[in-house]
Amino acid sequence: MSSETVEAIDPGRSALIAYDVCRRALTPPDPARREAIRPVLDAWVRLIGAARAAGLPVIYTTPVSRADGADVVLLPTDLGARTGVPSLTNSVEGTDDAAFPDEIAPAAADYVFLKRRPSAFYGTGVAELLRMLRRDTILIGGGATNRGVETSVREAFNMDLRTIVVRECCWGGDREAHEYSLNRAMAMFCRVRTLAAVERLLAAGGAGSTMPLVSPW
């Protein structure tokens, strides 16, 4: 029997983290890139709709730095040396790039956090919000899969948060690294599930769980 048939998502203990679903990533100006990423944006429309319908808090993060770069520290990394990709690739705070596509714009009841480092939790207040709302399970997706999403999943594991990564809502510029992160690297720290499976679990409203829920808060 598939594990997806016996799992559950308890809406009263869960929250959705829309990790870095900003315009720069999901509605880029280049037509070819915009077309390529469109399925991810469409997946986010579905996931956010399902989460809101189930009553989950929806938490957005967007990666930003000051225009003058005063809050940026570019540490030396092997990837940077090999490819020229800097260790931080944030948008400039306050620009359209850092805002969210109209299709998935935050609603009045949602939460938005500025994020200056790869983790959804480090220096953002997201962990404190989850504690205040008494949520011990997170749904998450975003990009890049093997960078910020995986960083956040590992940190959530350290905080004893149950985590479900939604496969179709993740993306990355390095396809091999993206797939490895979803299929291998994060398997030790979370559950990776399809969007359709998560939609079914949200619609079920927590029925059928076989897992004891012990809150870390």
C-alpha positions in Angstrom: 0.0 0.0 0.0 1.3 3.5 -0.9 2.3 5.6 2.1 0.2 8.4 0.6 -3.0 6.4 1.2 -2.5 6.3 5.0 -1.0 9.7 5.7 -3.0 12.8 6.7 -2.6 16.5 7.0 -4.3 18.0 10.0 -5.3 21.5 8.9 -5.4 22.7 12.5 -1.7 21.9 13.0 -0.3 22.7 9.6 0.9 25.8 7.6 2.0 26.4 4.1 5.3 28.1 3.4 5.5 29.6 -0.1 9.2 29.8 -0.3 10.6 32.7 -2.5 7.7 32.5 -5.0 8.6 36.0 -6.2 8.2 37.6 -9.6 11.8 37.3 -10.4 11.6 33.5 -10.3 8.1 32.8 -11.5 7.4 35.6 -14.0 10.8 36.4 -15.5 10.9 38.9 -18.4 12.5 36.4 -20.9 9.6 34.7 -22.7 11.3 31.4 -23.0 12.1 31.3 -19.2 8.5 32.5 -18.4 7.0 29.7 -20.5 9.3 27.1 -18.9 8.5 28.1 -15.4 4.7 28.5 -16.0 3.8 24.9 -14.8 5.3 25.7 -11.4 3.3 28.9 -11.1 0.2 27.0 -12.1 1.0 24.4 -9.4 1.3 27.2 -6.8 -2.1 28.6 -7.8 -3.5 25.1 -7.0 -1.6 24.6 -3.8 -2.3 28.0 -2.3 -6.0 27.6 -3.2 -6.2 24.2 -1.6 -4.3 25.4 1.5 -6.7 28.4 1.9 -9.7 26.2 1.4 -8.5 23.9 4.2 -7.9 26.8 6.5 -4.0 26.6 6.6 -2.1 29.8 7.3 -0.2 30.8 4.2 3.3 32.1 4.8 5.3 33.8 2.0 9.0 34.5 1.9 10.8 36.7 -0.6 14.6 36.9 -0.9 15.8 40.5 -0.6 18.9 42.6 0.0 19.4 46.4 0.4 20.1 48.2 -2.8 23.5 49.3 -1.5 24.4 45.7 -0.6 25.2 46.6 3.0 23.5 43.4 4.2 25.2 41.1 1.8 28.2 38.9 2.6 29.4 36.9 -0.4 31.3 34.0 1.2 33.7 32.0 -1.0 32.1 28.7 -2.2 33.2 26.0 -4.6 30.1 26.5 -6.7 30.8 30.2 -7.0 34.4 29.6 -8.1 33.3 27.0 -10.6 30.3 28.7 -12.2 30.5 32.4 -11.1 27.1 32.1 -9.3 27.3 34.1 -6.1 26.5 32.6 -2.7 23.5 35.0 -2.4 21.3 35.9 -5.3 18.6 38.1 -3.7 16.3 40.6 -5.3 16.6 44.3 -4.3 14.2 45.1 -1.5 11.2 47.1 -2.6 11.5 46.3 -6.3 8.9 44.5 -8.4 11.3 41.5 -8.7 10.8 40.9 -4.9 7.0 41.1 -5.1 4.7 38.2 -6.0 2.9 37.3 -9.2 -0.7 38.5 -9.4 -1.9 34.9 -9.7 -0.6 34.0 -6.2 -0.6 37.4 -4.5 -0.9 37.3 -0.7 -4.4 37.8 0.7 -5.1 40.0 3.7 -5.0 37.1 6.0 -1.6 35.7 4.8 1.8 36.4 6.2 4.8 37.9 4.3 8.4 37.8 5.5 11.5 39.3 4.0 14.3 36.8 3.9 18.0 37.7 3.6 19.6 34.3 3.8 18.7 30.9 2.3 16.7 29.5 5.2 13.0 30.4 5.5 13.6 30.5 9.3 16.9 32.3 9.8 16.3 35.9 10.9 12.8 36.0 9.5 10.3 35.3 12.3 8.7 32.4 10.5 9.6 29.9 13.3 8.2 32.3 15.9 5.0 32.6 14.0 4.6 28.8 13.7 5.1 28.6 17.4 2.5 31.3 18.1 0.0 29.6 15.8 0.8 26.2 17.3 1.6 24.6 14.0 3.9 21.6 14.0 3.6 20.6 10.3 4.7 22.6 7.3 4.0 22.2 3.6 6.7 23.8 1.5 7.9 24.3 -2.0 9.9 26.9 -3.9 13.3 27.4 -5.4 16.0 26.7 -5.8 15.1 23.2 -4.6 18.6 22.1 -3.7 19.5 25.4 -2.1 16.9 27.3 -0.1 14.2 24.7 0.0 16.5 22.0 1.2 18.2 24.4 3.7 14.8 25.2 5.1 13.7 21.5 5.3 16.9 20.6 7.2 16.3 23.4 9.6 12.7 22.4 10.1 13.9 18.9 10.9 16.2 20.4 13.6 13.1 22.2 15.1 11.1 18.9 15.2 8.7 20.2 12.5 7.0 17.6 10.3 7.6 18.7 6.7 6.0 17.8 3.4 7.7 19.1 0.2 5.3 19.5 -2.7 7.2 18.3 -5.8 5.5 20.3 -8.6 5.9 23.5 -6.6 9.7 23.2 -6.6 12.2 24.4 -9.2 15.9 24.8 -9.8 18.3 25.9 -12.4 20.4 22.7 -12.1 18.1 19.9 -13.1 20.3 17.1 -11.7 20.7 18.9 -8.4 17.0 19.6 -8.3 16.1 15.9 -8.8 18.8 14.7 -6.4 17.5 17.0 -3.7 13.9 15.8 -4.1 14.6 12.1 -4.6 17.6 11.5 -2.3 18.9 14.4 -0.1 15.7 15.5 1.5 14.3 12.0 2.0 16.0 11.8 5.4 14.4 15.0 6.7 10.9 15.1 5.2 8.2 13.6 3.0 8.2 14.6 -0.7 4.7 14.3 -2.2 3.0 15.1 -5.4 0.6 18.1 -5.7 -2.3 15.8 -6.4 -1.6 13.8 -3.2 -1.3 16.9 -1.1 -4.6 18.2 -2.5 -6.3 14.9 -1.6 -4.9 15.0 2.0 -6.0 18.6 2.5 -9.4 17.9 1.2 -9.7 14.9 3.6 -9.2 17.4 6.5 -7.0 15.1 8.6 -8.9 11.9 8.4 -7.1 8.6 8.3 -3.8 9.6 10.0 -1.9 6.7 11.5 1.0 8.9 12.8 1.0 10.2 16.4 1.3 14.0 16.5 3.6 15.4 19.1 3.9 19.1 19.0 7.4 20.6 19.4 5.9 23.7 20.9 
